[in-house]
Amino acid sequence: MANKQIDMRKIKQIFKLYSGGVSKRQISLQLGLSRNTITKYVDFFKRYQLTSYEVSAMTLEELNRLFKTDQKGKSQQLLTLEKYFPYFDKELRKTGVTKDLLWQEYLTKHPDGYKLSQFRYWYREWVKEVSPVMHFAHKAGDKLFIDFTGKKLSIVDRYTGEIQDLEVFVCVLGSSQYTYVEACESQKKEDFIACIENALWFYGGVPQALVPDNLRAAVTKSSRYEPKVNETFVDFAEHYETAVLPTRAYRPRDKAIVENAVRIIYTRVFALLRNQTFHTKSELNKSILELLQSHNNMSFRGREYSRYSLFEEIEKHQLKPLPAKRYEIKRYANATVHKNSHIYFSKDKHYYSLPYQHIGKRVKVVYSDSAVEIYHQQELLTVHPRTK
């Protein structure tokens, strides 16, 4: 690093300009620094694999600590301990594993090693160093965090030139941070559920809980304590035998992991697609998956493993198995049982029968693409294959 360290604000400006495509020569002229100095700081950020968002999110104090840690020597005892930290980082994601347990394992191998309080301190410092943006440890197979990006991608009609903006769905498994991204037509319930389902089949399993933001497609009434989830999403979760745990209103920590994923996707997907033209949603999603594979296979900064390798090693086998069939979205209607023991279902222009004892009663019709279910006061009366 440079003999005389420059102001931290200027260091952040260097990386912001460089990430924005400004050449080192132009940065040198703009900031009044030598090109060698610019190169040294850019190489430092590259070595730590920091994204432009991560650098901008760091406080000046955090950035200064990172530089000092990089420059000063460490004792052999600390270097020995730090070799275990990537292993500890993975182990802590497993059910029942605690820092106390890992410290005991470390002390067995190194009886003259650090005491528990020092062990905890140095691990916290290592986490801050390799993960300057908020870091939360989630247990393997526990939660899938879900959101849409604020920005959109677009496709262009091949014949008319009309531009169609598409929503971009992002979800990330809490433990491995293995990420899935898909462009879809809207944030409506049908597209939202289809994206989540595609993600589950992409992962090859089901987590214990789905954690969406307070999206209209997921939550009919937001609340700080107990948001109300819409009926279709609850039915979807029951089909996949998982729970829905919406993030709480005014609790940004609840969704920090997916918001960080979104910001990284802006750099590793959106930015790389900005000069390409796509004519269909499937073309766009094919390119997204290619870039997503690169993102998931990129090693975490300060670690020798990636999202994908972490997923394969500790999280994949913790997911519950997928059901035999995909989910069919259910819709709801009301009807009255006619004197001929049938209801008339206008969607299909067809009559469906049910037991004569219910003549004259108001019933609830639950229908999917393949079946029609008829209920009275929560009791299932009959099921028919759907006739269209």
Secondary structure by P-SEA (a helix, b strand, c coil): cccccccaaaaaaaaaaaaacccaaaaaaaacccaaaaaaaaaaaaaacccaaaaaaccaaaaaaaaaaacccccaaaaaaaaaaaaaaaaaacccccaaaaaaaaaaaccccccaaaaaaaaaaaaaaacccbbbbbccccbbbbbbbccccccccccccbbbbbbbbbbbcccccbbbbbbcccccaaaaaaaaaaaaaaacccccbbbbcccccccccccccbbbbcaaaaaaaaaacbbbbccccccccccaaaaaaaaaaaaaccccccccccccaaaaaaaaaaaaaaaaacccccccccaaaaaaccccccccccccccbbbbbbbcccccccccccccccccccccccccccbbbbbbbcccbbbbbccccccccccccc
